Amino acid sequence: MIPLAVPNLTGRESEYLQQCIETTFVSSVGPFITRFEKMVAEAAGDSLAVATSTGTTGLHAALVAVGVGQNDLVLLPSFTFIASANAIAYCGASPWLLDVTEESWTLDPVLLAKQLATETNQKNDRLIHKATGRRVAAVMPVYTLGMPADMDAITKIANDYNLPVVADGAAALGATYKKYSSGKLGADLTVYSFNGNKIVTAGGGGAVVGENPELMELVRHLTTTAKVEETYHHDRVGFNYRMTNIAAAVGCAQMERLKEFVGVKRKIQKLYNEVLENLPGVSIFPQPDWAEGTRWLSGIIMANVESAEILRCKLKENSIDARPFWKPIHLQPMFINSPATAQPVSSEIWSRIVTLPCSTGLKESEQTKVIETIRNSSRE
Ligand SMILES: Cc1ncc(COP(=O)(O)O)c(C=O)c1O
């Protein structure tokens, strides 16, 4: 089987893991964690970073840090992985689901401005969602597949309403927006994932990045059980969300190759785009002119649900892993009653997407086989 996206662990991973064993630093303190945080902070754009156990726990801690709490609403594009919405739910809050634009698959800033202008009002310094009476507490843009959202527009709107911004940049480490690194786009906090299928992995892991030292200290505090110094005093209900030194050891070895891996991902997607975009019934992933994404996952968009399913089957028959894509949040049973705008883009595209093999170790001959199988399927 040619897999969809598997980790590439051919660097110094074993050497660094061996060091963890020899030094007995295997848990949530250790030199690799400090090193990993520095590497992530630098790659995100000279910010500060706190490593977490997963991207999801990083998102949860970030939302708590900016003040999201019980019964609040957080503006979120529906076209995202379930973890973005789950992190909001862990706060006792709900997502307020907006659609994405067709040109970028990221949060639509025009819709954001319109919704805030027409669906909210200000009451005693609180922004209230008129239909539900709930406080609107934050905006969470998602850098879909590693493509930054239109952050100049989004942060301007958020500032107008005094709303903090937590960016779900899960797969966007290495991406740029108007030449700025993905952690420097005006969000108060940006969260990355280092899950096994990401461009660089720590086995499992996340990182929260930001520039405000006090806010970052709060994130660190929250993820470390809100412990006060070395006494067993804890000043609030915190979380055990820290990354382990073992995970960070893998993460450091991977971060050494971030640029190389992002380059390979972009090359893989470019080739798919060049040879497949003129096939009838096939279109390619969007490329807004404001950003250069990481191209975390490669894929194509088929003309309809049926042709997407037929292609996936054809690829499977040829031992090629090809998968469906995220079912949007407004269609998930837990969030079906969350406030939501109409979702013409999310509802229409998700089921037509076919993701294609794009591991950084993908051989040329393997990509050729994928392309030929798609061509044959198209002819049939
Ligand atoms: C958009 C998005 N947000 C959040 C996450 C959650 O990250 P993790 O799996 O590290 O918890 C992912 C992971 O795939 C993701 O793609």
The ligand as an SDF file (V2000), in Angstrom:
LIG
                    3D

 16 16  0  0  0  0  0  0  0  0999 V2000
   -6.9960   21.7100   12.0140 C   0  0  0  0  0  0  0  0  0  0  0  0
   -6.5640   20.8580   13.1600 C   0  0  0  0  0  0  0  0  0  0  0  0
   -6.7610   21.2990   14.4110 N   0  0  0  0  0  0  0  0  0  0  0  0
   -6.3780   20.5900   15.4820 C   0  0  0  0  0  0  0  0  0  0  0  0
   -5.7740   19.3540   15.3550 C   0  0  0  0  0  0  0  0  0  0  0  0
   -5.4570   18.5730   16.5860 C   0  0  0  0  0  0  0  0  0  0  0  0
   -4.1370   18.2570   16.7650 O   0  0  0  0  0  0  0  0  0  0  0  0
   -3.7210   16.9700   17.6140 P   0  0  0  0  0  0  0  0  0  0  0  0
   -4.0480   15.7710   16.7970 O   0  0  0  0  0  0  0  0  0  0  0  0
   -2.2570   17.1570   17.8220 O   0  0  0  0  0  0  0  0  0  0  0  0
   -4.4880   17.0180   18.8900 O   0  0  0  0  0  0  0  0  0  0  0  0
   -5.5350   18.8500   14.0770 C   0  0  0  0  0  0  0  0  0  0  0  0
   -4.8720   17.5380   13.9220 C   0  0  0  0  0  0  0  0  0  0  0  0
   -4.9140   16.8630   12.9780 O   0  0  0  0  0  0  0  0  0  0  0  0
   -5.9400   19.6200   12.9510 C   0  0  0  0  0  0  0  0  0  0  0  0
   -5.7490   19.1760   11.7000 O   0  0  0  0  0  0  0  0  0  0  0  0
  1  2  1  0
  2  3  1  0
  2 15  2  0
  3  4  2  0
  4  5  1  0
  5  6  1  0
  5 12  2  0
  6  7  1  0
  7  8  1  0
  8  9  2  0
  8 10  1  0
  8 11  1  0
 12 13  1  0
 12 15  1  0
 13 14  2  0
 15 16  1  0
M  END
$$$$
